[in-house]
Amino acid sequence: MEKTDYAALIKEGAVVIDVRSKGEFAGGHIKNSINIPVDQLAGNLTKLKDKDKPIITCCASGMRSSTAQNILKNAGYTKVYNGGGWMSLNNKI
């Protein structure tokens, strides 16, 4: 599997979406990331207008971000990457 260069994606203007709960997000998150809990993602797609802009999903471990990745891909977003756990993702960017 090809390794994703998350730092390069960020430089290209990728949006990081943290799909953890608001409480988890408040306890720490990636700078400039957007918090949309995974169970509210489908109802908040209007916040993500450009379907061709890179999007990196993250959560605590990688499970919810994988679910979020599928929701976005099914909604027609073309460049969606599962960044996994936010702390390890933060170290990669």
Rosetta constraint file for C-alpha pairs under 8 A:
AtomPair CA 5 CA 9 HARMONIC 6.48 0.50
AtomPair CA 6 CA 10 HARMONIC 6.22 0.50
AtomPair CA 6 CA 83 HARMONIC 7.80 0.50
AtomPair CA 6 CA 89 HARMONIC 7.78 0.50
AtomPair CA 6 CA 92 HARMONIC 6.47 0.50
AtomPair CA 6 CA 93 HARMONIC 5.92 0.50
AtomPair CA 7 CA 11 HARMONIC 6.36 0.50
AtomPair CA 7 CA 92 HARMONIC 6.45 0.50
AtomPair CA 7 CA 93 HARMONIC 4.33 0.50
AtomPair CA 8 CA 12 HARMONIC 6.31 0.50
AtomPair CA 9 CA 13 HARMONIC 6.51 0.50
AtomPair CA 9 CA 14 HARMONIC 5.35 0.50
AtomPair CA 9 CA 54 HARMONIC 6.89 0.50
AtomPair CA 10 CA 14 HARMONIC 4.69 0.50
AtomPair CA 10 CA 15 HARMONIC 7.19 0.50
AtomPair CA 10 CA 93 HARMONIC 7.37 0.50
AtomPair CA 12 CA 54 HARMONIC 7.97 0.50
AtomPair CA 13 CA 53 HARMONIC 7.58 0.50
AtomPair CA 13 CA 54 HARMONIC 7.22 0.50
AtomPair CA 14 CA 53 HARMONIC 6.41 0.50
AtomPair CA 14 CA 54 HARMONIC 4.55 0.50
AtomPair CA 14 CA 55 HARMONIC 5.34 0.50
AtomPair CA 14 CA 56 HARMONIC 6.83 0.50
AtomPair CA 15 CA 33 HARMONIC 6.86 0.50
AtomPair CA 15 CA 34 HARMONIC 7.65 0.50
AtomPair CA 15 CA 53 HARMONIC 7.71 0.50
AtomPair CA 15 CA 54 HARMONIC 6.42 0.50
AtomPair CA 15 CA 55 HARMONIC 4.85 0.50
AtomPair CA 15 CA 56 HARMONIC 6.13 0.50
AtomPair CA 16 CA 30 HARMONIC 7.92 0.50
AtomPair CA 16 CA 32 HARMONIC 7.52 0.50
AtomPair CA 16 CA 33 HARMONIC 4.77 0.50
AtomPair CA 16 CA 34 HARMONIC 6.24 0.50
AtomPair CA 16 CA 55 HARMONIC 5.93 0.50
AtomPair CA 16 CA 56 HARMONIC 4.74 0.50
AtomPair CA 16 CA 57 HARMONIC 5.86 0.50
AtomPair CA 16 CA 58 HARMONIC 7.28 0.50
AtomPair CA 17 CA 33 HARMONIC 5.62 0.50
AtomPair CA 17 CA 34 HARMONIC 4.82 0.50
AtomPair CA 17 CA 35 HARMONIC 5.89 0.50
AtomPair CA 17 CA 36 HARMONIC 6.67 0.50
AtomPair CA 17 CA 55 HARMONIC 7.07 0.50
AtomPair CA 17 CA 56 HARMONIC 6.11 0.50
AtomPair CA 17 CA 57 HARMONIC 4.85 0.50
AtomPair CA 17 CA 58 HARMONIC 6.26 0.50
AtomPair CA 18 CA 25 HARMONIC 7.43 0.50
AtomPair CA 18 CA 29 HARMONIC 7.70 0.50
AtomPair CA 18 CA 33 HARMONIC 6.37 0.50
AtomPair CA 18 CA 34 HARMONIC 5.88 0.50
AtomPair CA 18 CA 35 HARMONIC 4.79 0.50
AtomPair CA 18 CA 36 HARMONIC 6.22 0.50
AtomPair CA 18 CA 37 HARMONIC 7.15 0.50
AtomPair CA 18 CA 57 HARMONIC 5.95 0.50
AtomPair CA 18 CA 58 HARMONIC 4.91 0.50
AtomPair CA 18 CA 59 HARMONIC 5.55 0.50
AtomPair CA 18 CA 65 HARMONIC 7.71 0.50
AtomPair CA 18 CA 86 HARMONIC 7.49 0.50
AtomPair CA 19 CA 35 HARMONIC 5.96 0.50
AtomPair CA 19 CA 36 HARMONIC 5.11 0.50
AtomPair CA 19 CA 37 HARMONIC 4.16 0.50
AtomPair CA 19 CA 38 HARMONIC 4.76 0.50
AtomPair CA 19 CA 41 HARMONIC 7.79 0.50
AtomPair CA 19 CA 57 HARMONIC 6.98 0.50
AtomPair CA 19 CA 58 HARMONIC 6.22 0.50
AtomPair CA 19 CA 59 HARMONIC 5.40 0.50
AtomPair CA 19 CA 64 HARMONIC 6.73 0.50
AtomPair CA 19 CA 65 HARMONIC 6.33 0.50
AtomPair CA 19 CA 68 HARMONIC 7.20 0.50
AtomPair CA 20 CA 24 HARMONIC 6.04 0.50
AtomPair CA 20 CA 25 HARMONIC 6.23 0.50
AtomPair CA 20 CA 35 HARMONIC 7.14 0.50
AtomPair CA 20 CA 36 HARMONIC 7.25 0.50
AtomPair CA 20 CA 37 HARMONIC 5.04 0.50
AtomPair CA 20 CA 38 HARMONIC 6.70 0.50
AtomPair CA 20 CA 58 HARMONIC 7.88 0.50
AtomPair CA 20 CA 59 HARMONIC 5.18 0.50
AtomPair CA 20 CA 60 HARMONIC 6.88 0.50
AtomPair CA 20 CA 64 HARMONIC 7.52 0.50
AtomPair CA 21 CA 25 HARMONIC 6.18 0.50
AtomPair CA 21 CA 35 HARMONIC 7.87 0.50
AtomPair CA 21 CA 36 HARMONIC 7.77 0.50
AtomPair CA 21 CA 37 HARMONIC 5.19 0.50
AtomPair CA 21 CA 38 HARMONIC 7.99 0.50
AtomPair CA 22 CA 26 HARMONIC 6.07 0.50
AtomPair CA 22 CA 35 HARMONIC 7.03 0.50
AtomPair CA 22 CA 37 HARMONIC 7.05 0.50
AtomPair CA 23 CA 27 HARMONIC 6.46 0.50
AtomPair CA 24 CA 28 HARMONIC 7.01 0.50
AtomPair CA 25 CA 29 HARMONIC 5.62 0.50
AtomPair CA 25 CA 35 HARMONIC 6.82 0.50
AtomPair CA 29 CA 33 HARMONIC 7.16 0.50
AtomPair CA 29 CA 86 HARMONIC 6.84 0.50
AtomPair CA 29 CA 87 HARMONIC 7.75 0.50
AtomPair CA 30 CA 86 HARMONIC 6.85 0.50
AtomPair CA 30 CA 87 HARMONIC 7.83 0.50
AtomPair CA 30 CA 90 HARMONIC 6.00 0.50
AtomPair CA 36 CA 40 HARMONIC 6.40 0.50
AtomPair CA 36 CA 41 HARMONIC 5.85 0.50
AtomPair CA 36 CA 44 HARMONIC 7.55 0.50
AtomPair CA 37 CA 41 HARMONIC 6.20 0.50
AtomPair CA 38 CA 42 HARMONIC 7.94 0.50
AtomPair CA 38 CA 64 HARMONIC 6.53 0.50
AtomPair CA 38 CA 65 HARMONIC 7.62 0.50
AtomPair CA 38 CA 67 HARMONIC 7.51 0.50
AtomPair CA 38 CA 68 HARMONIC 5.90 0.50
AtomPair CA 40 CA 44 HARMONIC 6.42 0.50
AtomPair CA 41 CA 45 HARMONIC 6.43 0.50
AtomPair CA 41 CA 68 HARMONIC 7.24 0.50
AtomPair CA 41 CA 71 HARMONIC 7.77 0.50
AtomPair CA 42 CA 71 HARMONIC 6.87 0.50
AtomPair CA 42 CA 72 HARMONIC 7.93 0.50
AtomPair CA 44 CA 48 HARMONIC 7.80 0.50
AtomPair CA 45 CA 49 HARMONIC 7.31 0.50
AtomPair CA 51 CA 76 HARMONIC 6.65 0.50
AtomPair CA 51 CA 77 HARMONIC 4.45 0.50
AtomPair CA 51 CA 78 HARMONIC 6.19 0.50
AtomPair CA 51 CA 79 HARMONIC 7.83 0.50
AtomPair CA 52 CA 77 HARMONIC 6.20 0.50
AtomPair CA 52 CA 78 HARMONIC 5.41 0.50
AtomPair CA 52 CA 79 HARMONIC 6.17 0.50
AtomPair CA 53 CA 78 HARMONIC 7.72 0.50
AtomPair CA 53 CA 79 HARMONIC 6.52 0.50
AtomPair CA 54 CA 78 HARMONIC 7.69 0.50
AtomPair CA 54 CA 79 HARMONIC 4.74 0.50
AtomPair CA 54 CA 80 HARMONIC 5.97 0.50
AtomPair CA 54 CA 81 HARMONIC 7.65 0.50
AtomPair CA 55 CA 79 HARMONIC 6.17 0.50
AtomPair CA 55 CA 80 HARMONIC 4.82 0.50
AtomPair CA 55 CA 81 HARMONIC 6.16 0.50
AtomPair CA 56 CA 80 HARMONIC 5.88 0.50
AtomPair CA 56 CA 81 HARMONIC 4.69 0.50
AtomPair CA 56 CA 82 HARMONIC 5.74 0.50
AtomPair CA 56 CA 83 HARMONIC 5.70 0.50
AtomPair CA 57 CA 65 HARMONIC 5.11 0.50
AtomPair CA 57 CA 66 HARMONIC 7.59 0.50
AtomPair CA 57 CA 68 HARMONIC 6.77 0.50
AtomPair CA 57 CA 69 HARMONIC 6.47 0.50
AtomPair CA 57 CA 80 HARMONIC 7.41 0.50
AtomPair CA 57 CA 81 HARMONIC 6.22 0.50
AtomPair CA 57 CA 82 HARMONIC 4.98 0.50
AtomPair CA 57 CA 83 HARMONIC 5.43 0.50
AtomPair CA 57 CA 84 HARMONIC 7.08 0.50
AtomPair CA 58 CA 62 HARMONIC 6.45 0.50
AtomPair CA 58 CA 64 HARMONIC 7.60 0.50
AtomPair CA 58 CA 65 HARMONIC 4.84 0.50
AtomPair CA 58 CA 82 HARMONIC 6.37 0.50
AtomPair CA 58 CA 83 HARMONIC 5.05 0.50
AtomPair CA 58 CA 84 HARMONIC 4.94 0.50
AtomPair CA 58 CA 85 HARMONIC 5.56 0.50
AtomPair CA 58 CA 86 HARMONIC 5.25 0.50
AtomPair CA 58 CA 89 HARMONIC 7.57 0.50
AtomPair CA 59 CA 63 HARMONIC 7.42 0.50
AtomPair CA 59 CA 64 HARMONIC 6.07 0.50
AtomPair CA 59 CA 65 HARMONIC 5.44 0.50
AtomPair CA 59 CA 84 HARMONIC 6.23 0.50
AtomPair CA 59 CA 85 HARMONIC 5.07 0.50
AtomPair CA 59 CA 86 HARMONIC 5.49 0.50
AtomPair CA 60 CA 64 HARMONIC 7.89 0.50
AtomPair CA 60 CA 84 HARMONIC 7.32 0.50
AtomPair CA 60 CA 85 HARMONIC 4.55 0.50
AtomPair CA 60 CA 86 HARMONIC 5.92 0.50
AtomPair CA 60 CA 87 HARMONIC 7.71 0.50
AtomPair CA 61 CA 84 HARMONIC 5.84 0.50
AtomPair CA 61 CA 85 HARMONIC 4.25 0.50
AtomPair CA 61 CA 86 HARMONIC 7.59 0.50
AtomPair CA 62 CA 66 HARMONIC 6.07 0.50
AtomPair CA 62 CA 82 HARMONIC 7.34 0.50
AtomPair CA 62 CA 83 HARMONIC 7.22 0.50
AtomPair CA 62 CA 84 HARMONIC 3.73 0.50
AtomPair CA 62 CA 85 HARMONIC 5.04 0.50
AtomPair CA 63 CA 67 HARMONIC 6.59 0.50
AtomPair CA 63 CA 84 HARMONIC 7.36 0.50
AtomPair CA 64 CA 68 HARMONIC 6.12 0.50
AtomPair CA 65 CA 69 HARMONIC 6.00 0.50
AtomPair CA 65 CA 82 HARMONIC 5.86 0.50
AtomPair CA 65 CA 83 HARMONIC 7.26 0.50
AtomPair CA 65 CA 84 HARMONIC 6.12 0.50
AtomPair CA 66 CA 70 HARMONIC 6.43 0.50
AtomPair CA 66 CA 82 HARMONIC 5.81 0.50
AtomPair CA 66 CA 84 HARMONIC 7.48 0.50
AtomPair CA 67 CA 71 HARMONIC 6.35 0.50
AtomPair CA 68 CA 72 HARMONIC 6.22 0.50
AtomPair CA 69 CA 73 HARMONIC 6.13 0.50
AtomPair CA 69 CA 80 HARMONIC 6.05 0.50
AtomPair CA 69 CA 81 HARMONIC 6.70 0.50
AtomPair CA 69 CA 82 HARMONIC 6.13 0.50
AtomPair CA 70 CA 74 HARMONIC 5.97 0.50
AtomPair CA 71 CA 75 HARMONIC 6.24 0.50
AtomPair CA 72 CA 76 HARMONIC 6.52 0.50
AtomPair CA 72 CA 77 HARMONIC 5.50 0.50
AtomPair CA 72 CA 80 HARMONIC 7.12 0.50
AtomPair CA 73 CA 77 HARMONIC 4.97 0.50
AtomPair CA 73 CA 78 HARMONIC 6.44 0.50
AtomPair CA 73 CA 80 HARMONIC 6.79 0.50
AtomPair CA 83 CA 89 HARMONIC 5.79 0.50
AtomPair CA 84 CA 88 HARMONIC 7.54 0.50
AtomPair CA 84 CA 89 HARMONIC 6.73 0.50
AtomPair CA 85 CA 89 HARMONIC 6.20 0.50
AtomPair CA 86 CA 90 HARMONIC 5.89 0.50
AtomPair CA 87 CA 91 HARMONIC 6.53 0.50
AtomPair CA 88 CA 92 HARMONIC 6.59 0.50
AtomPair CA 89 CA 93 HARMONIC 6.56 0.50
